[in-house]
Amino acid sequence: MPISVPDKYRAHLDRFVPDWERRLADFRKARKLWRIKGTNEAIKLALLAVCTWFATLVFLHFANTLWFIYLHTPMGEKFAAEVSVRLAPAISALLNRNLFHLSLLATGNSLTTCLMAGALGQMLAIQRFTYVGRGLLNRLGWALTCAALVPLNPWTVDPGAGQPLASLYLHLIPCAFLLSGTFSLTHHLLPEMNFLALGRQLFDYAEFVRLRNRLPQNETLEDQDRNGGAT
């Protein structure tokens, strides 16, 4: 596709940026690839969210059965009556609800929380040091962190009957499933603000300015290098 630029601007571009047409063509190509890959990552995340909802629904049905059996054992009765008077009723209240609707809520809450955590981790370069290329323990740590942050998410709906621990149990599985897809999407779409690299560049620039100010008024660094090479 030819690049249309007014003649008055083309003259300045040809003078100051001789290869501006190649740079603009490369930018357009990179933007197209960014859009295509972003769309693919979003589609994969949507499919992953559907699979996560189904896995969460199966897990809740399984957990509901086990919880019912556990409460009718002597240990379960003691747990509900003495050990955790508030947590046990909260878990029972969650599992007695419509599990289809509860699994949708858990998946939606986990999806938005993981997206927010992934966006923050990508922009602050936290993903680079704690997630990308790391082992299973790091990923489990991220899943646990996201599940614990669900009640703090402003878009969270019914995070667990007011019990943070019940909310953690509810959202840990969907957060673990959605972590890779959300982090991959944010890693592709958002820039990374690496403050360490930026600080190094600022330090190098400050060092350059300091050395330039030490030179005589009419001598530049290039002149000094040229004179040094001549001697």
NUMI-509282 format. One line per field, with one value per atom (N, C-alpha, C): y, x, z; residue number from 1; atom name; residue in one letter. Coordinates in steps of 0.05 Angstrom, whole numbers, plus 32768, in hexadecimal, padded with zeros to 4 digits. Last residue first. Example, Ala and Ser with C-alpha at 12.3 -4.5 7.8 and 13.67 -1.06 7.14 Angstrom:
2
y	[7FD3,7FEB,8001,7F8E,7FA6,7FBE]
x	[8101,8111,8102,8108,80F6,8108]
z	[808E,808F,809D,809C,809C,809C]
n	[2,2,2,1,1,1]
atom	[N,CA,C,N,CA,C]
res	[S,S,S,A,A,A]
END
This chain:
231
y	[80E5,80E4,80C7,80D8,80E4,80E2,80C7,80B3,80BE,80F6,80E0,80CB,8114,811D,8106,80F6,80F9,8102,80FA,80DF,80E2,8131,8125,810A,8137,8144,8137,811B,8111,811D,813B,8120,8115,817E,816A,814F,81BE,81A3,8190,81F1,81ED,81D1,81EC,81F7,81F0,81AD,81CA,81D3,817E,8185,81A3,8175,8178,8180,816D,8187,818B,8139,814F,8169,811C,811C,8133,8127,812F,8130,8111,812E,8137,80DA,80E8,8106,80D2,80CF,80DD,80D8,80EB,80EA,80AC,80C7,80DC,8082,8086,80A2,808B,808D,8091,8081,809C,80A0,804B,805E,807B,8036,8034,8048,8042,804F,804D,8021,803E,804C,7FEF,7FF7,8015,7FF3,7FEE,7FF7,7FF9,8010,800C,7FE8,7FDD,7FF4,7FE3,7FFA,7FEF,7FC6,7FC1,7FD9,7FCA,7FCF,7FC9,7F98,7FAF,7FB2,7F6A,7F83,7F9B,7F3E,7F46,7F62,7F3B,7F3D,7F46,7F34,7F4E,7F51,7EFF,7F15,7F30,7EE2,7EE3,7EFA,7EEA,7EF5,7EF6,7ECE,7EEB,7EF7,7E99,7EA8,7EC6,7E8B,7E8B,7E9C,7E90,7E9F,7EA1,7E70,7E88,7E97,7E46,7E40,7E58,7E62,7E51,7E4A,7E79,7E8A,7E7A,7E4C,7E5B,7E6E,7E3A,7E29,7E3A,7E66,7E5D,7E4C,7E78,7E83,7E78,7E5C,7E5D,7E65,7E65,7E4A,7E4A,7E9D,7E92,7E75,7EA1,7EAC,7EA1,7E8A,7E7D,7E87,7EB3,7E98,7E87,7EE1,7EE0,7EC4,7EE3,7ED4,7ED3,7EF8,7F09,7EFB,7ED3,7ED6,7EE6,7EDB,7EC4,7EC8,7F08,7EFA,7EE3,7F21,7F0D,7EFC,7F36,7F32,7F1C,7F66,7F4C,7F4C,7F95,7F89,7F6D,7FA4,7FB4,7FA7,7F74,7F7C,7F8C,7F5F,7F7B,7F86,7F2A,7F3C,7F59,7F17,7F19,7F2C,7F0E,7F2A,7F2D,7ED8,7EE8,7F04,7ECA,7EC1,7ED1,7EE1,7EEB,7EE3,7EC1,7EDE,7EEA,7E8F,7E93,7EB1,7E98,7E90,7E95,7EA4,7EB9,7EB2,7E72,7E8A,7EA1,7E53,7E4E,7E66,7E6A,7E6C,7E66,7E5B,7E77,7E7B,7E23,7E30,7E4E,7E17,7E13,7E22,7E4A,7E2F,7E2F,7E7C,7E72,7E57,7E97,7E84,7E78,7ECB,7EC2,7EB0,7ED8,7EC6,7EBB,7EFC,7EE9,7ED5,7F1F,7F13,7EFE,7F2D,7F25,7F16,7F3F,7F25,7F1B,7F71,7F5C,7F41,7F9F,7F8B,7F76,7FBE,7FC3,7FAF,7FA9,7FC5,7FCB,7F74,7F79,7F96,7F7B,7F6D,7F72,7F95,7FA2,7F95,7F6C,7F87,7F96,7F42,7F3F,7F5A,7F58,7F50,7F4E,7F5E,7F75,7F6F,7F28,7F3C,7F55,7F11,7F09,7F1D,7F2B,7F2F,7F27,7F1A,7F36,7F3B,7EE2,7EEC,7F0A,7EDC,7ED4,7EE0,7EEE,7EFC,7EF6,7EC7,7EE3,7EF3,7E97,7E9B,7EB8,7EA2,7E9D,7EA0,7EA8,7EBE,7EBA,7E74,7E8C,7EA4,7E57,7E52,7E69,7E6A,7E6F,7E6B,7E57,7E74,7E7A,7E20,7E2B,7E49,7E1B,7E18,7E21,7E40,7E35,7E33,7E2F,7E40,7E32,7E10,7E0B,7E1D,7E23,7E0A,7E04,7E52,7E54,7E3B,7E3D,7E50,7E52,7E1F,7E12,7E24,7E49,7E35,7E26,7E62,7E71,7E5E,7E3B,7E44,7E53,7E38,7E21,7E2A,7E6B,7E61,7E4B,7E71,7E83,7E79,7E4A,7E4E,7E5F,7E1D,7E35,7E3A,7DFB,7E05,7E1E,7DEF,7DF9,7E07,7DDE,7DE8,7DF6,7DCE,7DE2,7DEE,7DA8,7DBF,7DD5,7D82,7D92,7DAB,7D70,7D7C,7D8D,7D59,7D70,7D7F,7D2F,7D45,7D5D,7D0F,7D1C,7D33,7D21,7D10,7D1E,7D43,7D2E,7D19,7D64,7D6F,7D5A,7D41,7D49,7D54,7D3E,7D26,7D2D,7D73,7D67,7D4E,7D77,7D88,7D7D,7D54,7D4E,7D5E,7D6F,7D54,7D4D,7DA0,7DA0,7D84,7D90,7D9B,7D9B,7D80,7D6D,7D76,7DB1,7D9A,7D85,7DCF,7DD6,7DC0,7DB4,7DB5,7DBC,7DBF,7DA3,7DA2,7DF7,7DEB,7DCE,7DFC,7E06,7DFA,7DE6,7DD9,7DE2,7E0D,7DF1,7DE2,7E3B,7E3A,7E1D,7E2B,7E30,7E2F,7E29,7E10,7E13,7E60,7E4D,7E32,7E75,7E7C,7E69,7E60,7E57,7E5E,7E7D,7E60,7E55,7EB0,7EAB,7E8D,7EA9,7EAE,7EA9,7EA2,7E8C,7E90,7ED6,7EBE,7EA7,7EF4,7EF9,7EE1,7EE1,7EDD,7EE1,7EF2,7ED6,7ED0,7F2A,7F1D,7EFF,7F30,7F37,7F2A,7F21,7F10,7F17,7F4B,7F2F,7F1E,7F79,7F76,7F59,7F6E,7F72,7F6E,7F6E,7F55,7F57,7FA4,7F90,7F75,7FBD,7FC2,7FAD,7FAB,7FA3,7FA7,7FC5,7FA8,7F9E,7FFA,7FF0,7FD2,7FFC,8001,7FF6,7FF2,7FDF,7FE3,8021,8007,7FF1,8047,8047,802D,8039,8038,8037,8042,8027,8024,8079,8067,804A,808F,8090,807E,8094,8079,8079,80CA,80BF,80A5,80F9,80DC,80CF,812C,8125,8107,812B,8139,812E,8111,8107,8113,8131,8115,810A,8160,8160,8144,814E,815A,815A,813C,8128,8134,816A,8159,8145,817E,8190,8180,8154,815B,816C,8125,813F,8146,80E0,80F6,810F,809F,80B9,80CE,8064,8077,8092,802A,8042,8055,7FE8,8000,8019]
x	[83AE,83C6,83CF,837E,8394,83AE,835E,8366,837D,8356,8364,836E,833A,8355,8364,830B,831B,8337,82F9,8300,8311,82F0,8304,830C,82C9,82E3,82F8,829F,82AA,82C5,8297,82A1,82AD,82AF,829A,82A7,82C2,82CB,82B5,82B9,82B6,82BE,82C2,82A9,82A4,82DF,82E0,82C7,82BA,82C9,82CB,8296,82B2,82C4,8266,826A,8287,826C,826B,8270,8269,8282,8283,8234,824A,8264,8218,8216,822D,8225,822C,822C,820D,822A,8234,81D8,81E4,8202,81D3,81D0,81DC,81DB,81ED,81EC,81AE,81C8,81DD,8184,8187,81A3,818E,8190,8193,8185,819F,81A3,814E,8161,817E,8139,8136,814A,8146,8152,8150,8126,8143,8151,80F2,80FF,811D,80D1,80E8,80F8,8095,80A5,80BB,807C,808A,809B,803A,8057,8062,800A,8013,8031,7FFE,7FF1,7FFE,801D,801E,8013,8012,802E,8031,7FDB,7FE6,8003,7FDA,7FCD,7FD8,7FF7,8001,7FF4,7FD8,7FF3,7FFE,7FA9,7FA8,7FC4,7FBD,7FB0,7FB0,7FD3,7FE4,7FD8,7FA6,7FBE,7FCE,7F79,7F79,7F93,7F83,7F7E,7F82,7F8A,7FA0,7F9C,7F58,7F6F,7F87,7F37,7F35,7F4C,7F4E,7F4E,7F4B,7F44,7F5F,7F61,7F12,7F1E,7F3A,7F02,7EF0,7EFF,7F2A,7F25,7F14,7F24,7F3D,7F39,7EF1,7EF6,7F10,7EFC,7EEA,7EED,7F1F,7F29,7F17,7EFD,7F14,7F1F,7EB9,7ECF,7EE7,7E8E,7E9B,7EB2,7E7F,7E6E,7E7D,7EA2,7EA4,7E97,7E9C,7EB6,7EB8,7E71,7E6E,7E87,7E98,7E7C,7E7B,7ECB,7EC3,7EA6,7EDE,7ECA,7EC1,7F06,7EED,7ED7,7F27,7F21,7F06,7F2E,7F36,7F2F,7F20,7F0E,7F15,7F4E,7F33,7F21,7F7F,7F79,7F5C,7F84,7F82,7F79,7F89,7F72,7F6E,7FBC,7FA4,7F8A,7FDC,7FDA,7FC1,7FD5,7FCC,7FC9,7FEC,7FD0,7FC5,8021,8011,7FF3,802F,802F,801F,802C,8019,8018,8057,803C,8027,8082,807C,8060,807E,807A,8074,808C,8071,806B,80BB,80B1,8095,80C2,80C5,80B7,80BA,80D0,80D4,809C,80A5,80BD,8099,8087,8092,80BD,80AF,809D,80D4,80E5,80D8,80AB,80C5,80D5,8081,807F,809A,8091,8092,8090,8090,80A5,80A7,8064,8079,8090,8044,804D,8063,803B,8049,8054,8020,803A,8049,7FF2,8004,8020,7FDD,7FE3,7FF7,7FD6,7FE9,7FF0,7FB0,7FCB,7FDF,7F86,7F91,7FAD,7F7E,7F85,7F91,7F71,7F8A,7F92,7F3F,7F56,7F70,7F20,7F26,7F3E,7F20,7F2A,7F31,7F09,7F25,7F31,7ED5,7EE6,7F03,7EC6,7EC7,7ED8,7EC9,7ED9,7EDC,7EA4,7EC0,7ED2,7E74,7E7F,7E9C,7E70,7E72,7E7E,7E6A,7E81,7E86,7E38,7E50,7E69,7E15,7E19,7E32,7E1C,7E20,7E26,7E0D,7E2A,7E30,7DE6,7DE6,7E03,7DFD,7DF2,7DF0,7E19,7DFC,7DEE,7E4C,7E47,7E29,7E45,7E4F,7E47,7E35,7E23,7E2B,7E62,7E48,7E35,7E87,7E8B,7E71,7E6E,7E73,7E77,7E6E,7E54,7E58,7EA9,7E98,7E7D,7EB9,7EC1,7EAF,7EA4,7E9B,7EA2,7EBB,7E9E,7E94,7EE7,7EE2,7EC4,7EE6,7EFF,7EFA,7EB0,7EC4,7EDB,7E8C,7E82,7E96,7EA9,7E94,7E8B,7ECC,7ED7,7EC2,7EA8,7EB8,7EC4,7E93,7E81,7E91,7EC2,7EB4,7EA2,7ECC,7EE0,7ED3,7E9D,7EA4,7EB8,7E7C,7E8F,7E94,7E5E,7E50,7E63,7E81,7E72,7E63,7E94,7EA6,7E96,7E68,7E71,7E82,7E67,7E4F,7E57,7E99,7E93,7E7B,7E94,7EA8,7EA2,7E6C,7E67,7E7A,7E85,7E6C,7E66,7EB1,7EB6,7E9C,7E95,7EA6,7EAA,7E7F,7E6E,7E7D,7EAE,7E9B,7E88,7EC7,7ED4,7EC0,7EA2,7EA7,7EB4,7EA8,7E8E,7E91,7EDE,7ED5,7EBA,7EDC,7EEC,7EE4,7EBB,7EB2,7EC2,7EDB,7EC1,7EB7,7F08,7F0B,7EF0,7EF2,7EFC,7EFF,7EE7,7ED1,7EDA,7F1B,7F08,7EF0,7F32,7F3C,7F29,7F16,7F12,7F1C,7F2B,7F0E,7F08,7F61,7F59,7F3B,7F5F,7F68,7F60,7F4D,7F3C,7F45,7F79,7F5F,7F4C,7FA1,7FA4,7F89,7F8D,7F90,7F92,7F90,7F76,7F77,7FC7,7FB6,7F9A,7FD7,7FDF,7FCE,7FC0,7FB9,7FBF,7FD9,7FBC,7FB3,800F,8006,7FE8,800E,8014,800C,8001,7FEF,7FF4,802E,8013,7FFF,8056,8057,803C,8046,8048,8047,804B,8031,8031,8083,8070,8054,8097,809D,8089,8085,807C,8080,80A2,8085,8079,80D6,80CF,80B0,80D4,80D9,80D1,80CB,80B8,80BB,80F9,80DF,80CA,812F,8123,8107,813D,813D,812F,812A,8127,8126,8136,813E,813C,8126,813E,8148,80F6,810D,8127,80D8,80DE,80F5,80D5,80E2,80E9,80BA,80D4,80E3,8089,809B,80B8,806E,8079,808D,8062,8071,807C,8046,8061,8070,8024,8025,8042,8025,802D,802E,8012,800B,8012,802F,802D,8029,8010,8021,801A,8011,8000,8012]
z	[8167,8176,817A,814D,813D,814B,8175,8160,8150,8191,819E,818A,816B,8173,8181,816A,8151,8158,819E,8193,817B,819E,81B1,81A7,8178,8174,8185,8192,8179,8173,81BE,81C2,81A8,81AD,81B1,81B7,81BE,81B7,81BF,81D2,81B5,81AC,8209,81FF,81E2,821F,8218,820A,8248,8230,822D,8270,8277,8260,8257,8265,826E,8245,8232,823F,8275,8265,8251,8283,8295,8286,8259,825E,826F,8261,8248,824C,8293,8290,8277,8284,8298,8297,8262,8257,826A,8287,8271,8265,82A8,82B3,829D,8283,828F,829B,827A,8264,826E,82AD,82A1,828A,82B3,82C5,82BA,828B,8288,829A,82A1,8287,8283,82CF,82D1,82B8,82BD,82CA,82CE,8288,8297,82A4,8278,8282,8295,823F,8258,8260,8221,8222,823E,8211,8221,8220,81F2,81EC,81FA,8205,81E9,81E4,823B,8232,8215,823A,8244,823C,8226,8218,8221,824C,8230,8221,8279,8279,825D,8269,826F,826E,8261,824C,8251,8294,827C,8266,82B8,82BB,82A2,82B7,82A6,82A7,82DC,82C0,82AE,830C,8302,82E5,8311,830D,8303,8319,8300,82FC,834C,8334,831B,836F,836A,8351,837D,8365,835F,83AC,8395,837B,83D1,83C8,83AE,83D6,83CC,83C2,83EC,83D1,83C5,841E,840C,83EF,8430,842C,841A,8433,8421,841C,8434,8440,842D,8419,842D,843C,83F3,840B,8421,83C7,83D9,83F3,83A6,83A7,83B9,8381,8395,8399,834C,8354,8368,833F,834B,8353,832E,831D,8328,8352,8352,8341,8378,835D,835D,83AA,83A6,838A,83A6,83B5,83B1,8386,837A,838B,839C,8395,838A,83A1,83BA,83B4,836C,837A,8394,8361,8354,8362,8383,8387,837A,836C,8388,838E,833B,833C,8358,834A,833D,833F,8360,8370,8365,8332,8348,835B,8317,830C,8321,8339,8334,8329,8335,834F,834B,8300,8309,8323,82E9,82ED,82F8,82B5,82D0,82D2,8285,8287,82A2,82A6,828C,828F,82E0,82D2,82B8,82F7,8308,82FA,82D2,82E7,82F7,82AF,82A4,82B9,82CF,82C1,82B8,82DD,82F2,82E5,82BF,82B9,82CF,82C3,82D6,82D4,829B,8298,82AC,82AD,8294,8293,82DE,82DD,82C4,82CC,82DE,82DE,82AB,82A0,82B2,82D0,82B9,82AD,82F2,82FD,82E6,82CE,82DB,82E6,82BF,82AA,82B7,82F0,82E2,82CD,82F8,830B,82FE,82CD,82D0,82E3,82D8,82BF,82C1,830B,8307,82ED,8300,8314,8310,82DA,82D3,82E6,82F9,82E0,82D8,8321,8328,8310,8303,8313,8319,82EE,82DC,82EB,831C,830C,82F8,832E,833E,832E,8306,8309,8319,8312,82F7,82F8,8347,8340,8323,836F,8354,834A,83B2,839E,8383,83D5,83D3,83BE,83D5,83C7,83C5,83F5,83D9,83C9,8426,8418,83FA,8434,842F,841F,843B,8426,841F,8466,844D,8436,848F,8484,8469,8494,848B,8481,84A8,848D,8483,84DC,84C6,84AB,84FB,84FE,84E7,84FB,84EA,84E9,852A,851E,850E,853A,854C,853E,8512,852B,853C,84E5,84E2,84FC,84FE,84EF,84EC,8511,8524,8517,84E1,84F5,8509,84CB,84BE,84D1,84EF,84EC,84DF,84E8,8502,8500,84AA,84B9,84D4,848D,849C,84A9,8473,8489,8499,844A,8460,8478,8427,8435,844D,8416,8423,8433,83FE,8416,8425,83D3,83E8,8401,83B6,83BF,83D6,83AB,83BA,83C5,838C,83A7,83B8,835D,836C,8389,834F,8354,8364,8348,835D,8363,831D,8337,834D,82F4,82FC,8318,82F3,82F8,8302,82E4,82FE,8306,82B1,82C5,82E1,8298,829A,82AF,829D,82A9,82AC,827F,829C,82AA,824C,8258,8276,8247,8246,8253,824A,825F,825F,821C,8236,824D,81F7,81F7,8212,8204,8206,8207,81F9,8215,8218,81C2,81D2,81F0,81B4,81AE,81BF,81C5,81D1,81CC,81A4,81C1,81CF,8172,8177,8195,817A,8175,817B,817F,8195,8192,814C,8162,817B,812E,8128,8140,8144,8145,8141,8139,8155,8158,8102,8110,812D,80FA,80F0,80FE,8111,811C,8113,80EE,810B,8118,80BF,80C0,80DD,80CF,80C7,80C8,80D8,80EE,80E7,80A6,80BB,80D2,808C,8083,8098,80A9,80AB,80A1,809A,80B6,80B9,8062,806C,8089,8063,8057,8060,807B,808A,807D,8071,806F,807C,807C,8060,805D,809F,80A3,8088,808B,80A6,80AC,8054,805D,8078,804F,803F,8048,8071,8079,8069,8054,806E,8077,8027,8024,803E,803C,8030,802D,8049,805F,8054,8017,802A,8042,7FFF,7FF6,8009,802A,801C,8015,801E,8030,8020,801B,8010,8025,800A,8020,8014,7FEC,7FEB,8001,8000,8000,8000]
n	[231,231,231,230,230,230,229,229,229,228,228,228,227,227,227,226,226,226,225,225,225,224,224,224,223,223,223,222,222,222,221,221,221,220,220,220,219,219,219,218,218,218,217,217,217,216,216,216,215,215,215,214,214,214,213,213,213,212,212,212,211,211,211,210,210,210,209,209,209,208,208,208,207,207,207,206,206,206,205,205,205,204,204,204,203,203,203,202,202,202,201,201,201,200,200,200,199,199,199,198,198,198,197,197,197,196,196,196,195,195,195,194,194,194,193,193,193,192,192,192,191,191,191,190,190,190,189,189,189,188,188,188,187,187,187,186,186,186,185,185,185,184,184,184,183,183,183,182,182,182,181,181,181,180,180,180,179,179,179,178,178,178,177,177,177,176,176,176,175,175,175,174,174,174,173,173,173,172,172,172,171,171,171,170,170,170,169,169,169,168,168,168,167,167,167,166,166,166,165,165,165,164,164,164,163,163,163,162,162,162,161,161,161,160,160,160,159,159,159,158,158,158,157,157,157,156,156,156,155,155,155,154,154,154,153,153,153,152,152,152,151,151,151,150,150,150,149,149,149,148,148,148,147,147,147,146,146,146,145,145,145,144,144,144,143,143,143,142,142,142,141,141,141,140,140,140,139,139,139,138,138,138,137,137,137,136,136,136,135,135,135,134,134,134,133,133,133,132,132,132,131,131,131,130,130,130,129,129,129,128,128,128,127,127,127,126,126,126,125,125,125,124,124,124,123,123,123,122,122,122,121,121,121,120,120,120,119,119,119,118,118,118,117,117,117,116,116,116,115,115,115,114,114,114,113,113,113,112,112,112,111,111,111,110,110,110,109,109,109,108,108,108,107,107,107,106,106,106,105,105,105,104,104,104,103,103,103,102,102,102,101,101,101,100,100,100,99,99,99,98,98,98,97,97,97,96,96,96,95,95,95,94,94,94,93,93,93,92,92,92,91,91,91,90,90,90,89,89,89,88,88,88,87,87,87,86,86,86,85,85,85,84,84,84,83,83,83,82,82,82,81,81,81,80,80,80,79,79,79,78,78,78,77,77,77,76,76,76,75,75,75,74,74,74,73,73,73,72,72,72,71,71,71,70,70,70,69,69,69,68,68,68,67,67,67,66,66,66,65,65,65,64,64,64,63,63,63,62,62,62,61,61,61,60,60,60,59,59,59,58,58,58,57,57,57,56,56,56,55,55,55,54,54,54,53,53,53,52,52,52,51,51,51,50,50,50,49,49,49,48,48,48,47,47,47,46,46,46,45,45,45,44,44,44,43,43,43,42,42,42,41,41,41,40,40,40,39,39,39,38,38,38,37,37,37,36,36,36,35,35,35,34,34,34,33,33,33,32,32,32,31,31,31,30,30,30,29,29,29,28,28,28,27,27,27,26,26,26,25,25,25,24,24,24,23,23,23,22,22,22,21,21,21,20,20,20,19,19,19,18,18,18,17,17,17,16,16,16,15,15,15,14,14,14,13,13,13,12,12,12,11,11,11,10,10,10,9,9,9,8,8,8,7,7,7,6,6,6,5,5,5,4,4,4,3,3,3,2,2,2,1,1,1]
atom	[N,CA,C,N,CA,C,N,CA,C,N,CA,C,N,CA,C,N,CA,C,N,CA,C,N,CA,C,N,CA,C,N,CA,C,N,CA,C,N,CA,C,N,CA,C,N,CA,C,N,CA,C,N,CA,C,N,CA,C,N,CA,C,N,CA,C,N,CA,C,N,CA,C,N,CA,C,N,CA,C,N,CA,C,N,CA,C,N,CA,C,N,CA,C,N,CA,C,N,CA,C,N,CA,C,N,CA,C,N,CA,C,N,CA,C,N,CA,C,N,CA,C,N,CA,C,N,CA,C,N,CA,C,N,CA,C,N,CA,C,N,CA,C,N,CA,C,N,CA,C,N,CA,C,N,CA,C,N,CA,C,N,CA,C,N,CA,C,N,CA,C,N,CA,C,N,CA,C,N,CA,C,N,CA,C,N,CA,C,N,CA,C,N,CA,C,N,CA,C,N,CA,C,N,CA,C,N,CA,C,N,CA,C,N,CA,C,N,CA,C,N,CA,C,N,CA,C,N,CA,C,N,CA,C,N,CA,C,N,CA,C,N,CA,C,N,CA,C,N,CA,C,N,CA,C,N,CA,C,N,CA,C,N,CA,C,N,CA,C,N,CA,C,N,CA,C,N,CA,C,N,CA,C,N,CA,C,N,CA,C,N,CA,C,N,CA,C,N,CA,C,N,CA,C,N,CA,C,N,CA,C,N,CA,C,N,CA,C,N,CA,C,N,CA,C,N,CA,C,N,CA,C,N,CA,C,N,CA,C,N,CA,C,N,CA,C,N,CA,C,N,CA,C,N,CA,C,N,CA,C,N,CA,C,N,CA,C,N,CA,C,N,CA,C,N,CA,C,N,CA,C,N,CA,C,N,CA,C,N,CA,C,N,CA,C,N,CA,C,N,CA,C,N,CA,C,N,CA,C,N,CA,C,N,CA,C,N,CA,C,N,CA,C,N,CA,C,N,CA,C,N,CA,C,N,CA,C,N,CA,C,N,CA,C,N,CA,C,N,CA,C,N,CA,C,N,CA,C,N,CA,C,N,CA,C,N,CA,C,N,CA,C,N,CA,C,N,CA,C,N,CA,C,N,CA,C,N,CA,C,N,CA,C,N,CA,C,N,CA,C,N,CA,C,N,CA,C,N,CA,C,N,CA,C,N,CA,C,N,CA,C,N,CA,C,N,CA,C,N,CA,C,N,CA,C,N,CA,C,N,CA,C,N,CA,C,N,CA,C,N,CA,C,N,CA,C,N,CA,C,N,CA,C,N,CA,C,N,CA,C,N,CA,C,N,CA,C,N,CA,C,N,CA,C,N,CA,C,N,CA,C,N,CA,C,N,CA,C,N,CA,C,N,CA,C,N,CA,C,N,CA,C,N,CA,C,N,CA,C,N,CA,C,N,CA,C,N,CA,C,N,CA,C,N,CA,C,N,CA,C,N,CA,C,N,CA,C,N,CA,C,N,CA,C,N,CA,C,N,CA,C,N,CA,C,N,CA,C,N,CA,C,N,CA,C,N,CA,C,N,CA,C,N,CA,C,N,CA,C,N,CA,C,N,CA,C,N,CA,C,N,CA,C,N,CA,C,N,CA,C,N,CA,C,N,CA,C,N,CA,C,N,CA,C,N,CA,C,N,CA,C,N,CA,C,N,CA,C,N,CA,C,N,CA,C,N,CA,C,N,CA,C,N,CA,C,N,CA,C,N,CA,C,N,CA,C,N,CA,C,N,CA,C,N,CA,C,N,CA,C,N,CA,C,N,CA,C,N,CA,C,N,CA,C,N,CA,C,N,CA,C,N,CA,C,N,CA,C]
res	[T,T,T,A,A,A,G,G,G,G,G,G,N,N,N,R,R,R,D,D,D,Q,Q,Q,D,D,D,E,E,E,L,L,L,T,T,T,E,E,E,N,N,N,Q,Q,Q,P,P,P,L,L,L,R,R,R,N,N,N,R,R,R,L,L,L,R,R,R,V,V,V,F,F,F,E,E,E,A,A,A,Y,Y,Y,D,D,D,F,F,F,L,L,L,Q,Q,Q,R,R,R,G,G,G,L,L,L,A,A,A,L,L,L,F,F,F,N,N,N,M,M,M,E,E,E,P,P,P,L,L,L,L,L,L,H,H,H,H,H,H,T,T,T,L,L,L,S,S,S,F,F,F,T,T,T,G,G,G,S,S,S,L,L,L,L,L,L,F,F,F,A,A,A,C,C,C,P,P,P,I,I,I,L,L,L,H,H,H,L,L,L,Y,Y,Y,L,L,L,S,S,S,A,A,A,L,L,L,P,P,P,Q,Q,Q,G,G,G,A,A,A,G,G,G,P,P,P,D,D,D,V,V,V,T,T,T,W,W,W,P,P,P,N,N,N,L,L,L,P,P,P,V,V,V,L,L,L,A,A,A,A,A,A,C,C,C,T,T,T,L,L,L,A,A,A,W,W,W,G,G,G,L,L,L,R,R,R,N,N,N,L,L,L,L,L,L,G,G,G,R,R,R,G,G,G,V,V,V,Y,Y,Y,T,T,T,F,F,F,R,R,R,Q,Q,Q,I,I,I,A,A,A,L,L,L,M,M,M,Q,Q,Q,G,G,G,L,L,L,A,A,A,G,G,G,A,A,A,M,M,M,L,L,L,C,C,C,T,T,T,T,T,T,L,L,L,S,S,S,N,N,N,G,G,G,T,T,T,A,A,A,L,L,L,L,L,L,S,S,S,L,L,L,H,H,H,F,F,F,L,L,L,N,N,N,R,R,R,N,N,N,L,L,L,L,L,L,A,A,A,S,S,S,I,I,I,A,A,A,P,P,P,A,A,A,L,L,L,R,R,R,V,V,V,S,S,S,V,V,V,E,E,E,A,A,A,A,A,A,F,F,F,K,K,K,E,E,E,G,G,G,M,M,M,P,P,P,T,T,T,H,H,H,L,L,L,Y,Y,Y,I,I,I,F,F,F,W,W,W,L,L,L,T,T,T,N,N,N,A,A,A,F,F,F,H,H,H,L,L,L,F,F,F,V,V,V,L,L,L,T,T,T,A,A,A,F,F,F,W,W,W,T,T,T,C,C,C,V,V,V,A,A,A,L,L,L,L,L,L,A,A,A,L,L,L,K,K,K,I,I,I,A,A,A,E,E,E,N,N,N,T,T,T,G,G,G,K,K,K,I,I,I,R,R,R,W,W,W,L,L,L,K,K,K,R,R,R,A,A,A,K,K,K,R,R,R,F,F,F,D,D,D,A,A,A,L,L,L,R,R,R,R,R,R,E,E,E,W,W,W,D,D,D,P,P,P,V,V,V,F,F,F,R,R,R,D,D,D,L,L,L,H,H,H,A,A,A,R,R,R,Y,Y,Y,K,K,K,D,D,D,P,P,P,V,V,V,S,S,S,I,I,I,P,P,P,M,M,M]
END
